[in-house]
Every structure is written in C-alpha cells, then in structure tokens.
C-alpha cells in the first residue's frame, strides 16, 4: 500500500511526539551522562602539550637550529583531571635556560625539568616526556651595519607630488647573527605597504622584514613622506653644441628650446633656466646625415619632472671658418 507525503509527515510527527519515546530519550541521556562521569573517575592516560619558553640566551650568541615550541607529556590520572588539562586552561610555559648551552652543553635533557613540570600537572603522574633531549646549536654572533629601505607602492592623489625625499629613521641599523646569514644581507627592507591616493604628508611606523637567526638593533622604523601640489612651468634655455672640430662652426636654428616641466609649489621659484643644460652633438650630424639634430638634456634639477622639450630637434648648418690672411 502506497502512502502519500501528507500521511508520511503525519506518522512522523506522531512518532516524534510519542510520550513513551520522549521518556526513553530522557533516561538515555541521563544514563549516558552517568556512564561518562563514572568513566572519567577512573584512572587513565592521555597526552597533553606543555609550551616552552627559552630564556637567558647570552647577548653574543644566536640559536641556529629549530627548537621545539612545546613538549608532549603522557600523563596518568583521573579522567576528569586529564580532560581539564586537555580542554581547559593552557599550561603555563616551561622556561628552558640556554645559558648552560652557551657554556658548552650540546643538548637539553628535558627530564632534568621533571620536578618543575610535575608542579604544573600536580594532580597527575608523568609517565613520559617527549622529546627527552632537545639539541641546541649556538653560534657566536657577528654584527653588520646596513641601510634600511622602504618597500612600498605609492599612488599619489591627482595633482600631488613628493616635495622631498622619503625620510627613513633610522636610515641604517645594525644586524646581529651568524656570519653566513649576515653575508647575504646588503639592505634591510620594511614590511610592504600600499599607499593609495596619498595626499597629505604622512608619518608611519613599519616593522622590518625578519630574517631567520638574525636580529636587529631596531625593529620599528619611522617613515616620513612629504607631499604637496604641483603645477606646470615653461622656460627658455639656450642650446649648446659639442664635439665641433676645430675650423668648423655648427649653426643651429632655433638656438633656444622651450622646456616644459612639472614642479612642486614649494620649488616653483627656485628653478630657473640655469638649472637646465641642453645640447646637440656634431658627431650625430656626421654619423646619421639627418637634416635635424636631436636635443639632449645634459642637466636638469631633481625637483623637476615630466620634462618635455619643444622642439625636440633643430635644423643645422655646418660652416668652415675662414681665417684672414
């Protein structure tokens, strides 16, 4: 006999609301809880993790191998206590003294700390500690002073520019570590930062990128970025010639060029024609045989940018000098 959906739903509801079923489920939960409590009162074993903290490393030494950050303890005790250690509050770290290693020892016997560990798990008995030995490799550290560089992507707000070089404080720091690691360091970079639509002069502190087994005299670097609005400016500059052989003249036309450039407002009045130098090369005329010579920028101020020449090339005539007899 086929049952339709409504009949199935009705029978299911009736089953789930059956009083006998509810009574059964209630006593099942009670008995399960009692059984669990009874089991937790029994003696059993479990493994928990004990955090480690390494202390008293002499300033002139560095650890060059990986050290474990915890011990595994096999404990025997009542289930209720073991549950507390596993799922309750974490055990406080065990401090490992590295000063003895610096005096010549090659490893740490964790069983030597058993009395300290037992105090942390006083309601249980320690059956096993893993690892039993922790190998430690120390090396006398060297030092090296290197420059700090900013790792950043800077996107300036429209019509804004940097009005000064980016200040990095301190500009140089001392790195301490094994000779091998220090030999690979020429520059220490900050953590990367993205500046988008930067408009205002900004000061920020950045951490340094860490290198294994190397520590720095400074861990936080101050970065100062100076911004301002910029505008455009045009000036006329005379064009000079070079490599003209003795006895010849190189006449160019026009003899001046218009230089268009952009500059921050604070430097607008500080830049004049003497800040630029442009030239044409006689050898270019001899080599290429072109009817025009390209104008080259020989000198320009650092504060000027997006520099454009108008015109970019000039016409020329080569004349032989005549001497009076």
C-alpha positions as CSV (number, residue, x, y, z in Angstrom):
1,X,0.0,0.0,0.0
2,X,1.4,3.4,-1.0
3,X,1.4,6.3,1.4
4,X,1.2,9.8,0.2
5,X,3.5,12.6,1.5
6,X,1.0,14.0,4.0
7,X,0.5,10.6,5.6
8,X,4.2,10.1,6.0
9,X,4.6,13.6,7.6
10,X,1.6,12.8,10.0
11,X,3.0,9.5,11.1
12,X,6.5,11.0,11.6
13,X,5.1,13.8,13.8
14,X,3.1,11.3,15.8
15,X,6.2,9.1,16.3
16,X,8.3,12.1,17.4
17,X,5.7,13.4,19.9
18,X,5.0,10.0,21.3
19,X,5.2,10.2,25.1
20,X,7.0,6.9,25.6
21,X,9.7,7.9,23.1
22,X,10.4,11.2,25.0
23,X,10.6,9.3,28.3
24,X,13.0,6.8,26.7
25,X,15.3,9.6,25.3
26,X,15.3,11.4,28.6
27,X,16.5,8.3,30.5
28,X,19.0,7.5,27.8
29,X,20.6,10.9,28.2
30,X,20.7,10.6,31.9
31,X,22.3,7.1,31.8
32,X,24.9,8.3,29.2
33,X,25.9,11.2,31.4
34,X,26.2,9.0,34.4
35,X,28.3,6.5,32.5
36,X,30.6,9.3,31.2
37,X,31.1,10.6,34.8
38,X,31.8,7.1,36.0
39,X,34.4,6.6,33.3
40,X,36.0,10.0,34.0
41,X,36.6,9.0,37.6
42,X,38.7,6.0,36.5
43,X,42.5,6.2,36.1
44,X,43.6,6.6,32.5
45,X,46.4,8.0,30.3
46,X,46.4,11.0,28.0
47,X,48.9,13.2,26.1
48,X,48.9,17.0,26.6
49,X,51.2,19.7,25.3
50,X,53.4,21.9,27.5
51,X,54.5,25.2,26.0
52,X,58.2,26.0,26.1
53,X,59.9,29.4,26.6
54,X,63.7,29.7,26.1
55,X,65.4,32.2,28.4
56,X,68.8,33.5,29.3
57,X,70.4,33.3,25.8
58,X,73.6,35.3,26.1
59,X,73.6,38.5,24.0
60,X,76.7,37.4,22.0
61,X,75.1,34.1,20.9
62,X,72.4,33.1,18.5
63,X,70.4,29.8,18.1
64,X,70.9,28.5,14.5
65,X,68.7,25.4,14.6
66,X,64.9,25.0,15.0
67,X,63.8,24.4,18.6
68,X,60.5,22.8,19.6
69,X,57.9,25.1,21.0
70,X,56.3,22.5,23.2
71,X,56.8,19.2,25.0
72,X,54.4,16.3,24.8
73,X,53.6,14.8,28.2
74,X,52.0,11.4,28.7
75,X,50.1,11.7,32.0
76,X,48.2,9.2,34.2
77,X,45.4,10.4,36.4
78,X,41.7,10.6,36.8
79,X,39.8,11.3,33.6
80,X,38.3,14.5,34.9
81,X,41.7,15.9,35.6
82,X,43.1,14.9,32.2
83,X,40.1,16.5,30.5
84,X,40.9,19.7,32.3
85,X,44.5,19.7,31.1
86,X,43.5,18.9,27.5
87,X,40.5,21.2,27.0
88,X,40.7,23.6,29.9
89,X,43.1,26.5,30.5
90,X,46.5,26.1,28.9
91,X,49.5,25.1,31.0
92,X,51.9,28.0,31.7
93,X,55.2,27.7,29.7
94,X,58.2,25.8,31.0
95,X,61.3,28.1,30.9
96,X,64.4,26.5,29.4
97,X,67.7,28.0,30.4
98,X,70.0,28.4,27.4
99,X,72.9,29.8,29.5
100,X,74.2,26.3,30.2
101,X,74.3,25.6,26.5
102,X,76.5,28.6,25.9
103,X,78.9,27.1,28.5
104,X,79.5,24.1,26.3
105,X,76.5,21.7,26.6
106,X,75.1,20.4,23.3
107,X,71.6,19.4,24.3
108,X,69.0,19.8,27.0
109,X,67.7,16.8,28.9
110,X,64.0,17.5,29.5
111,X,63.9,15.0,32.3
112,X,66.1,17.4,34.3
113,X,63.0,19.7,34.5
114,X,60.7,16.9,35.7
115,X,60.2,18.5,39.1
116,X,59.2,21.8,37.6
117,X,56.8,20.0,35.2
118,X,55.3,17.9,37.9
119,X,54.3,21.1,39.8
120,X,52.3,22.2,36.7
121,X,50.5,18.9,36.5
122,X,50.4,18.1,40.2
123,X,47.1,16.1,40.0
124,X,48.7,13.5,37.7
125,X,51.7,11.3,37.3
126,X,54.1,11.9,34.5
127,X,54.7,8.7,32.5
128,X,56.7,10.1,29.6
129,X,58.2,13.3,28.3
130,X,58.8,13.8,24.5
131,X,61.3,14.7,23.3
132,X,63.7,13.5,26.0
133,X,66.5,15.6,24.6
134,X,66.5,19.0,22.8
135,X,69.5,19.6,20.6
136,X,70.7,23.2,20.6
137,X,73.2,24.7,18.2
138,X,74.6,28.1,19.3
139,X,76.9,30.3,17.3
140,X,78.8,33.4,18.3
141,X,77.0,36.2,16.5
142,X,78.6,38.9,14.4
143,X,77.3,42.3,13.6
144,X,76.9,44.3,10.4
145,X,75.6,47.8,9.8
146,X,73.4,48.1,6.7
147,X,71.0,50.6,5.2
148,X,67.2,50.4,5.6
149,X,64.9,50.6,2.5
150,X,61.2,51.2,2.2
151,X,59.2,48.5,0.4
152,X,56.1,50.4,-0.7
153,X,53.8,51.2,-3.6
154,X,52.9,54.9,-3.6
155,X,49.9,56.2,-5.6
156,X,49.6,59.9,-5.2
157,X,46.4,61.9,-5.4
158,X,45.9,63.7,-8.6
159,X,47.9,66.9,-9.0
160,X,50.2,65.9,-6.0
161,X,53.9,65.0,-5.9
162,X,56.6,64.3,-3.4
163,X,58.2,67.5,-2.3
164,X,61.2,65.9,-0.6
165,X,62.9,62.6,-0.4
166,X,61.3,60.0,1.8
167,X,62.8,60.0,5.2
168,X,63.7,56.7,6.8
169,X,64.6,56.8,10.5
170,X,67.0,55.3,11.4
171,X,68.4,55.1,7.9
172,X,70.9,52.5,8.9
173,X,70.7,49.8,11.6
174,X,72.9,47.0,13.0
175,X,72.1,43.4,12.2
176,X,73.3,40.6,14.5
177,X,73.6,37.0,13.6
178,X,75.8,34.2,12.2
179,X,78.4,35.2,9.6
180,X,76.7,33.3,6.8
181,X,73.4,35.0,7.2
182,X,74.9,38.4,7.6
183,X,77.0,38.0,4.4
184,X,73.7,37.7,2.5
185,X,72.3,41.0,3.7
186,X,73.1,44.2,1.9
187,X,69.9,46.1,2.7
188,X,67.1,45.5,5.2
189,X,63.6,46.2,3.9
190,X,60.5,47.3,5.8
191,X,57.3,45.3,5.6
192,X,55.4,46.2,2.4
193,X,52.8,48.9,2.4
194,X,50.4,50.2,-0.2
195,X,49.6,53.9,-0.2
196,X,46.6,54.7,-2.4
197,X,45.5,58.2,-3.3
198,X,48.1,59.7,-0.9
199,X,47.5,63.4,-0.5
200,X,48.7,64.6,3.0
201,X,52.2,64.5,4.3
202,X,52.4,61.2,6.3
203,X,54.4,59.7,9.1
204,X,54.1,56.0,9.8
205,X,55.9,53.3,11.7
206,X,56.7,50.0,10.0
207,X,58.2,46.7,11.1
208,X,61.3,45.3,9.4
209,X,61.1,42.0,7.4
210,X,62.6,39.3,9.6
211,X,65.4,37.0,8.6
212,X,65.9,33.7,10.3
213,X,68.6,33.7,13.0
214,X,69.1,37.5,12.6
215,X,68.1,40.2,15.0
216,X,68.2,44.0,14.5
217,X,69.2,46.9,16.7
218,X,65.9,48.5,15.8
219,X,62.7,46.6,14.9
220,X,60.4,49.5,14.2
221,X,61.3,52.1,11.5
222,X,59.7,55.6,11.1
223,X,58.8,56.6,7.6
224,X,58.0,60.2,6.6
225,X,56.6,61.0,3.2
226,X,56.2,64.7,2.3
227,X,53.7,65.7,-0.4
228,X,52.4,68.9,-2.0
229,X,50.5,70.1,-5.0
230,X,52.4,70.6,-8.3
231,X,52.0,72.8,-11.3
232,X,53.5,73.3,-14.7
233,X,56.2,75.8,-15.8
234,X,57.9,76.7,-19.0
235,X,61.3,78.4,-19.6
236,X,63.6,79.2,-22.5
237,X,67.1,77.6,-22.4
238,X,69.9,78.2,-24.9
239,X,71.2,75.1,-26.8
240,X,74.9,74.4,-26.7
241,X,76.9,72.3,-29.2
242,X,79.6,69.8,-28.6
243,X,82.3,67.8,-30.5
244,X,82.6,70.5,-33.2
245,X,86.0,70.1,-34.7
246,X,88.5,73.0,-34.9
247,X,88.0,75.1,-38.0
248,X,84.2,74.5,-38.2
249,X,81.1,76.0,-36.9
250,X,77.8,74.3,-36.2
251,X,74.9,76.8,-36.6
252,X,71.5,75.6,-35.3
253,X,68.1,77.0,-35.6
254,X,66.3,77.7,-33.4
255,X,69.1,78.4,-30.9
256,X,66.9,78.0,-27.9
257,X,64.4,75.4,-26.7
258,X,61.3,75.7,-24.6
259,X,61.4,73.3,-21.6
260,X,58.0,72.4,-20.1
261,X,58.1,70.6,-16.8
262,X,56.1,70.0,-13.6
263,X,57.3,71.1,-10.2
264,X,56.0,71.2,-6.6
265,X,54.7,74.6,-5.5
266,X,57.5,74.9,-2.9
267,X,60.2,74.7,-5.6
268,X,58.4,76.8,-8.3
269,X,60.5,79.9,-7.8
270,X,63.7,78.0,-7.1
271,X,64.2,76.7,-10.6
272,X,65.3,78.9,-13.5
273,X,67.0,78.5,-16.8
274,X,70.4,78.0,-15.2
275,X,69.2,74.7,-13.7
276,X,68.9,73.1,-17.1
277,X,71.5,72.4,-19.8
278,X,70.7,71.1,-23.3
279,X,72.9,70.3,-26.3
280,X,73.3,68.9,-29.7
281,X,76.2,66.7,-30.9
282,X,78.1,67.5,-34.1
283,X,79.0,63.8,-34.4
284,X,75.4,62.9,-34.8
285,X,75.2,65.0,-38.0
286,X,78.4,63.3,-39.3
287,X,77.1,59.8,-38.5
288,X,73.5,59.9,-39.5
289,X,73.4,62.5,-42.2
290,X,70.0,63.7,-40.9
291,X,68.7,67.2,-41.6
292,X,67.9,67.7,-37.9
293,X,69.8,67.1,-34.7
294,X,68.1,65.7,-31.6
295,X,68.3,67.9,-28.5
296,X,69.7,66.1,-25.4
297,X,69.2,67.1,-21.8
298,X,72.6,67.3,-20.2
299,X,71.4,68.7,-16.8
300,X,68.1,69.1,-15.0
301,X,67.1,69.7,-11.4
302,X,65.9,66.8,-9.3
303,X,62.7,68.6,-8.3
304,X,61.5,69.0,-12.0
305,X,59.7,66.0,-13.5
306,X,57.8,65.1,-16.7
307,X,60.3,67.3,-18.6
308,X,59.4,67.9,-22.3
309,X,61.3,69.8,-25.0
310,X,59.8,71.9,-27.7
311,X,61.1,71.4,-30.3
312,X,62.8,68.1,-29.7
313,X,65.2,68.6,-32.6
314,X,66.7,71.5,-34.5
315,X,67.9,72.3,-38.0
316,X,71.6,72.9,-38.6
317,X,74.3,74.2,-41.0
318,X,78.0,73.2,-40.8
319,X,80.3,76.1,-41.9
320,X,84.0,76.2,-42.3
321,X,85.7,79.0,-40.5
322,X,87.7,81.4,-42.7
323,X,90.9,82.9,-41.4
324,X,92.1,86.3,-42.6
325,X,95.4,86.3,-44.5
